[in-house]
Amino acid sequence: MTPLRLDHVAYRCRDANETVEFYNKYLDMELVAAVTDSHVQSTKEYCPHIHVFLAMQDGSCVAFFETPEEPDMGRDPNTPEWVQHLALEVADRETLMSMMKRLEDDGIKVTGPKDGHLCLSIYFFDPNGHRLELTNRKIVPDECTARDARRILERWSADKKPVTGIEMERQI
């Protein structure tokens, strides 16, 4: 059975307070829970931490662990910086542009807006170096897009070449 919804996604942060302030100020996400412990709940490994949860409108959360006794955070050197990111949907284009202005007014570098196949997006980094994407959907996935997605995946799997432009329109 398909999961009901996203409960939370968790990332590491350098400073929990700074992270909470950033997500509250720029994304209007509220701190709804915080848990501290000296041991990891699942593995019982010693690792003092705080786990903070920031809520979105649907109740799902973006969560962060601050682990001050662990080595500094790094990123995967084998993965391009643009690949790993968290995409969050906003209500409409006006909200997207307003959030972009708020970020830029405070000197945060924003890439976009970019008009993609599925949505209009802006990209930026949080204080921890995590790449974020704010999106406003142009289309809602349905049976037709799912069928198209299967065809595109099969084509990609066969030759590892992008299906673009007129070629994509013919295939879809």
C-alpha positions as CSV (number, residue, x, y, z in Angstrom):
1,M,0.0,0.0,0.0
2,T,1.3,3.5,-0.9
3,P,2.3,5.6,2.1
4,L,-0.3,8.1,3.2
5,R,1.9,11.2,3.2
6,L,5.3,12.5,4.1
7,D,5.7,12.7,7.9
8,H,9.2,14.3,7.8
9,V,12.4,14.4,6.0
10,A,15.5,15.0,8.2
11,Y,18.8,16.7,7.4
12,R,21.8,17.6,9.5
13,C,22.4,21.3,10.5
14,R,25.3,23.2,11.9
15,D,23.2,25.3,14.3
16,A,19.6,24.4,15.2
17,N,18.6,27.8,16.3
18,E,20.0,29.5,13.2
19,T,18.2,26.9,11.0
20,V,14.9,27.3,12.8
21,E,15.1,31.1,12.4
22,F,15.9,30.8,8.7
23,Y,13.0,28.5,7.9
24,N,10.7,30.6,10.0
25,K,11.7,33.9,8.4
26,Y,11.9,32.9,4.8
27,L,9.5,29.9,4.5
28,D,7.1,30.8,7.2
29,M,7.6,27.3,8.8
30,E,6.9,27.0,12.5
31,L,8.9,25.0,15.0
32,V,6.5,22.4,16.2
33,A,8.7,19.9,18.1
34,A,12.2,19.6,19.5
35,V,13.8,16.5,21.1
36,T,17.2,16.2,22.7
37,D,19.1,13.0,23.6
38,S,22.6,11.7,24.3
39,H,21.9,8.6,22.3
40,V,20.4,7.8,18.9
41,Q,16.9,6.4,19.3
42,S,17.2,3.7,16.6
43,T,20.8,2.5,17.1
44,K,21.4,3.4,20.8
45,E,24.8,4.9,19.6
46,Y,26.2,7.7,21.7
47,C,25.7,11.0,19.9
48,P,24.3,14.0,21.7
49,H,21.9,15.8,19.5
50,I,18.9,18.0,19.1
51,H,16.2,17.1,16.6
52,V,14.0,20.0,15.5
53,F,10.8,19.8,13.4
54,L,9.5,22.6,11.2
55,A,5.9,22.2,9.9
56,M,4.5,22.9,6.5
57,Q,0.8,23.7,5.9
58,D,-0.2,20.1,5.3
59,G,1.4,19.0,8.7
60,S,4.4,17.3,7.2
61,C,7.8,18.5,8.5
62,V,11.3,19.3,7.5
63,A,13.5,18.2,10.4
64,F,17.1,18.8,11.4
65,F,19.7,17.2,13.6
66,E,22.4,19.3,15.2
67,T,25.2,16.9,16.3
68,P,27.9,19.1,17.9
69,E,30.3,16.3,18.7
70,E,30.5,14.9,15.1
71,P,32.9,16.1,12.5
72,D,31.9,19.1,10.3
73,M,29.3,18.5,7.7
74,G,30.4,17.8,4.2
75,R,28.7,17.1,0.9
76,D,29.0,14.2,-1.5
77,P,31.9,15.1,-3.7
78,N,30.7,12.7,-6.4
79,T,27.3,14.3,-6.8
80,P,26.8,17.6,-8.6
81,E,25.6,20.3,-6.2
82,W,22.3,20.8,-8.0
83,V,21.2,17.2,-7.7
84,Q,20.4,16.8,-4.0
85,H,17.8,19.4,-3.0
86,L,14.5,19.7,-1.2
87,A,11.6,21.0,-3.4
88,L,8.7,22.7,-1.6
89,E,5.5,23.7,-3.4
90,V,4.0,27.1,-2.7
91,A,0.4,28.2,-3.4
92,D,0.8,30.4,-6.5
93,R,3.2,32.5,-8.6
94,E,2.7,35.6,-6.5
95,T,3.8,33.7,-3.3
96,L,6.8,32.4,-5.1
97,M,7.9,35.8,-6.3
98,S,7.2,37.3,-2.8
99,M,9.4,34.7,-1.2
100,M,12.1,35.3,-3.8
101,K,12.1,39.0,-3.0
102,R,12.3,38.4,0.7
103,L,15.4,36.2,0.2
104,E,17.1,38.6,-2.2
105,D,16.3,41.6,0.0
106,D,18.4,40.0,2.7
107,G,21.3,39.2,0.3
108,I,20.5,35.5,-0.2
109,K,21.5,34.5,-3.7
110,V,18.5,33.1,-5.6
111,T,18.6,31.3,-9.0
112,G,15.5,31.7,-11.1
113,P,12.7,31.9,-11.6
114,K,13.2,28.9,-14.0
115,D,10.3,27.8,-16.1
116,G,10.6,24.0,-16.1
117,H,8.4,21.3,-17.7
118,L,6.3,20.8,-14.6
119,C,6.7,24.0,-12.5
120,L,8.1,27.5,-12.1
121,S,11.0,27.3,-9.6
122,I,13.5,29.3,-7.6
123,Y,16.6,27.8,-6.0
124,F,18.8,28.9,-3.0
125,F,20.8,27.5,-0.2
126,D,19.9,27.4,3.5
127,P,22.6,28.3,6.2
128,N,23.7,24.7,6.2
129,G,24.4,24.5,2.5
130,H,21.3,22.5,1.7
131,R,19.8,23.4,-1.7
132,L,16.2,24.3,-1.6
133,E,13.7,24.7,-4.5
134,L,10.4,26.6,-4.2
135,T,8.0,25.6,-6.9
136,N,4.6,26.6,-8.2
137,R,3.2,23.8,-10.3
138,K,2.1,24.3,-13.8
139,I,0.5,20.9,-14.2
140,V,-0.7,18.3,-11.6
141,P,0.5,14.8,-12.3
142,D,-2.2,12.5,-13.4
143,E,-2.7,9.2,-15.3
144,C,-1.5,10.8,-18.5
145,T,1.7,12.2,-17.0
146,A,2.3,8.9,-15.3
147,R,2.0,7.1,-18.6
148,D,4.4,9.6,-20.2
149,A,6.8,9.3,-17.4
150,R,7.0,5.5,-17.9
151,R,7.7,6.0,-21.6
152,I,10.4,8.6,-20.9
153,L,12.0,6.3,-18.2
154,E,12.1,3.4,-20.6
155,R,13.7,5.5,-23.3
156,W,16.3,6.8,-20.9
157,S,17.0,3.3,-19.6
158,A,17.7,2.1,-23.2
159,D,20.3,4.7,-24.2
160,K,20.9,7.2,-21.3
161,K,20.1,10.1,-23.5
162,P,17.7,12.9,-22.7
163,V,14.3,13.0,-24.5
164,T,13.9,16.7,-25.3
165,G,12.0,19.2,-27.5
166,I,10.1,17.9,-30.5
167,E,11.3,14.4,-29.7
168,M,9.6,14.5,-26.3
169,E,6.4,15.8,-27.8
170,R,6.3,13.0,-30.3
171,Q,6.9,10.4,-27.7
172,I,4.3,11.8,-25.2
